[in-house]
Every structure is written in C-alpha cells, then in structure tokens.
C-alpha cells in the first residue's frame, strides 16, 4: 500500500507538475506587457512548479515504474530544443537541467521505501495542493476577466478553460491518493472521456493557431477534432459493443494523432510550419498524447485480463 502511494504520487507529479509550470509559462507569454501583475503572478507559479518538479525528480530515482519512463510523457526527443527555442523567443527562463535530470531517471530498483520517504512524498502532495489551489484561482480570474472584456490575452478562452480542467484533474488525483491509501492504477486511469475531450481541444487549438496558408494541416487538425468528437458521442450514447471497443478505437486514434503531433513539433522547431505555436506548446501537447497512450494501453491490458 505504501509503495503504491509513493510510486503513484511521484509519477503523477512527474507528469503534471511539468504541465503546470508550462501552463504558467504560456499564460505569462500570452499577456500584453501592460499586465504586469498577472505576468508576475504567472511567473511566480512557473517558478514554484519548477521547484516542485525539481524536488520530485530528486526523490523519484529508483521509485517509479518503467512504463512512465518509456512512454515519452515526461520528456521527448524534442523537449530540450523546444525549451531552448521557447526561452529565446519569449525571454522567460526555463530550468533546462531538469529535463536532463528526468531523462536520466531510473525505474524501481528496490523496495526500500520507508516511513521517512512516505512522509516526504506526503509533504510534496500537500505542497502541490496548495500550489494548485492558487493556480486554479489565477486561471479562473483570468477567464472571468477575459469573458467580461476586461483583459486581452493571446490565449483562447477555451484554452484557459482547458488548462483549468487539467489542473483540477491533477488536484483530484493527488487528493484521491491522500484520502484513499488503497490506491491502484485502475482507480486512477479511468479517464478516457476526459482525455478524449483534451485531445479534441488540442486539435481545435492547433487548427486555430496555424497560419491560414497551412491549409492541409488545418484540414488534418479539423479531422482529428471531428474524430474525437465522435468518440465522445459514442461514450455518451454507449454506442459501442463494450468499453474495450471504445478503448481500442481511442488508442488507434491517439496513435495516429501522436504521429501528427510529432511531425508538427518537428516542423515548428525547424521553422517549416507557419504558426503562432510556441515550440514548447507543440512538445507539451505531444507529451499529453504520449501520457494518454500509456493510460489506454494499461486500460486495454486490464480489460483483456
């Protein structure tokens, strides 16, 4: 039980704390220069989640499962260059050493988890909840101001709602781990509808951020949005023979989507694709697809047993 709590907590933070620090960066980069206070608040959360990720990485070596390391959801082959280019383009500092540290992580090597490790992980969980409460409140404040016409940002209102939902999933997951010590991967991975919606919205954002001249890529992104919308409708209507059929179709779709995102990230890094997409945003959505693929593969394995 203790090992599950430690491992699942660390794995959740390794993925989501990086996502949160990047959300903060995207918010910061999207404000006009007159919004000094909001820029400072977003930057503060970026730094705090970077520190959280650093502490999580230092505690994770030898305490996490191999699939999270091989899934490319923590870092991809593009992450170092995406961070370097984004730092140069935005002027926002990024601790790129963290990426190298994550690349060097090792999977579970022994069961030496003890009470002190448990307490350290529990404190990380408490710390993350406090940070998430603050970041969610900031995102909701930004969304309200945008909705009322009192704030301009280069981030779509839908994107702000999107990143609020992701922060709330992170918070729910950690809170669930803390409240229910008999945790399992099955309990945490039942999130297909959530991630199909996230994937659909990624396609909508990509479509909207591509230069109008990128007609073929816009059509492809629109097709992915349509496909994920159909998967969501199937889930609502139970219009599938069994849950495993929906999992199978979601996995097939997301594997195709992964290739599209890989090509897109490569094209943005090499300046071969015209868009308003920061290189790190392209890598960010690729990592989320990689994360979802790991979930779907686990779901499929569980359903087949």
N, C-alpha and C positions, 0 to 999 in steps of 0.2 A: 504494500500500500504506500509506504513512504517513498520507495523508489519510483513508483508511478507518479506520485505527486511532484517529486523533484524533477523527473525527466520531462513530464508534460508541461510543467511550469516553464522550465528553461527553454524547451522547444517553442512554446507559444511566444515567449519574449524574444527569442532569436529572430523569429519571422516578423512579429508585429511591432516591436519597438523600432526596428529599422523602417517599417512602413510609416509609423507615426512621425519619426524625425523627418522623413521625406515629405509627408503631408505638410508639416510645418514649413519646410523649405518652399514648397510650391505655393503655399499661401503667402509667405513673405515675398517671393519673387513676383507674385501677381498684383501686389498693391502699387498704386502710383506713389511717387516719392512724398507727397503731402501727408500720407497716412503714417506719420512717424510712430504713433503709439501702437497701432496694430502691427507694424513692422517689428517693433521691439518685442511685443508680446509673442508673435510667431517665432521670432529668433530665439527667445528665451526657451520656448518649448522645444525647438530644434536642438538646442544645446542640452537640455535636460534629458531628452530621449536618447541623445548620443551618449551621455554619461551612463544612462541606464543600460544601454546596449553594451557599452564597454564592460560594465560590471557583470552583466550576464555572460558575455563571451569568456571572461576570465574564470567564471565558475563552471562553464559548460564542458570544458575539455574532458573527454572520457566519461561523460554523463548523459549523452544523448544518443538516439538511435541512428543507425546508418542511413535509413531512407531519407531523413531530412537533409543529410549532407550530400547525397547523390541526386536529389531532386532539383538542384539549382534554384531553390526558392530563397535561399539566404543570399547568395551572390551568383552571378552568371559570368560567363566569359567576357561580357560587355561591361560589367559594373565598374571596374577600375577606370576605363576610358570615359564612361558616361559620367562618373563623378568628376573626373578631371576637367572634362569639357564644360560641365554644368557650373562648376566652381569658377571657371574662367569667364563664362558667359554672364553669370549672374552676380559675381563678386561675393557670393555667400560662401564662407569657409566650410569645408567638409573634411572630417577626420577620415582620410583615406586609409590610414593604418588599420582602422577597424575592419575594413574589407579584407585586407591581407590576413588579419587575425582569424576572421571567420573561415577563410579559405583553408587555413591550417588546422581547423578543429578536427579532433579525433572522436570516433564513436565510443560507446560504452566499452570499457576495458576491464572493469572490475566492479563489484558491488560493495564499495567501501563507503557508501552514503551513510552518514551518521547524524546524530541529533544536531550537531553544530551546522552541518550542511543544510539540514532541514530548516533550521532557524534562519539561516542566511537567505535561502530561497523564499521563505515566508515573508521576510522583510522586503525582498525585492517585489513580491506580489503586492504587499501593502503600498509600497512606494509607487508602483505602476498605477494602482487605482487612484491615488491622489493626483498623479500627473494626468491621468485620463479624464478625471472629473474636470480639471482645469481646461484641458484641450478641447473637450466636447463643448464646454460652456463657451469658449472662444469661437469655435466653429459655428455654434448656434447664434451667437451675437453677430458674427459676420453675415450669416444667411439672413437674419432678420433685417439688418441694415441694408443689404442688397435688395431684399424683397420690398422694402419701403422706399427705395430710390434714394437712400442716404449714403450709399457707398458704391464706388466703382472698383471692380477688380477684373483682371483678365481671366479669372476662373469662373466657369459657368455656375449658375445656381444649382443645377443638377449635380455638378461635380462636388460642390460643397455638401449637399445632402448625402451624396455617395460616400464621402470621406467621414461624415458623421456616423453613418451606419457601420463602417468598418471599425471606427474607434469604439462604438458600442458593442460590437461583436467581441473585440479584444477584451473590453471590460467585463462583459458577461462571462467569457471563457475563464478569465482569472478568478472572478468572483465565484464561479461554479466550482473551480478547483479548490478554492479555500473553504467553501461551505460543504462540499461533498468529497470527503477524503477517499472514498472508494471509487476513484476515477478510472476511466478506461478510454482508449482511443475511440471505441464505438460511440461512447457518450458524447465525445467532443466533435466527431466528424460528421454528424448528421446535419449537414448544412448545404445540401445541394441546391435548394431553391435560392438561398442567399447568394451563393457563388454564381449561379446561372444569371441572376439579375446583375451582379457585379460585372460579369463578362459581357453581357448585353450593353451595359452602360459604357464600358471601355470602348466598345465598337462605335457607340454614338459619339463619344468624345473624340476618338481618332478621326472619325468622319468629319467632325466639325473643326478640327484643328489642322487638317491637311489643307495645303494650298489648293484653291479651286482648279488649278491646272492638273492636279493629280487625279484625273477622272477615274482611272481604273482602280486605284487604291481606294478611292471614295466608294465606288460600287462594291468592292470586296468587303469593306468595313460595314457597309449597309446590309449586305447579305448575311454577315455574321450576326448583326443585331437582330435581323429577322429570324434567323435560325434559333437563337437563344430565346427570343420571344415565344416561339413555338414550343420550346422545351418547357418554359414556364407555364404556358397554357395547358400543355399535356399534364403537368404535375397537378394543376388546379382541378382539371376535369377528370383526373385519374384515367386519362385516355391512353393507357398503356397496359399491356398484359400483366406486368408485375413491376415492382420497384426496380428490380435488377435490369429491366429493359430500359428504363429511364436513365439509370446509372451508365449503362453501356452506351446509349446514344449521347449522353453528356460527355463521356470520356472521349468518344470518337470525334465529337465536335471540338472539344477543347484541345485535342492533339493537333487538329488542323489549324486551330486558332493560334496555338503555340508557334507553329511554323511561320504563320503570317506575322506574328509579333517579333519573332527572331529576325526575319527579313527586314521588318520595319525598323527595328533598333539598329541593325547594321547599316541600313540606308540613311538613317538620321545621323549616325555617328560619322559616316563618310560624306555627309552633305549631298547625297544623291537623291534625297527625298525633300521636297519643298514643304515646309510646315511651320506651325507655331509650337511644335512639341519640343520641350527641353529633352536633351539626351537622357537624363536621369528619369524622366517621366516614362519614356519609352521602355527603359530597362525595368522600371518599377512595375508596369502593367504586365510585362513578361514574367517577372518573378511571381506575381499573383496567379497567373495562369499555371506556372510550374507547381505552386502550392496546391492549387485546386486539383491538378492531375494526381498529385500524391494522395489527396483525400479520396478521389474517385477510385484509384487503384486499390486503396485499402477497403473501400466500401464493396467493390466488386469481389475482392478476395473473401471478405466476411460473408457476403451473400452466397458465394459458391461453396462455402463450407457447411 
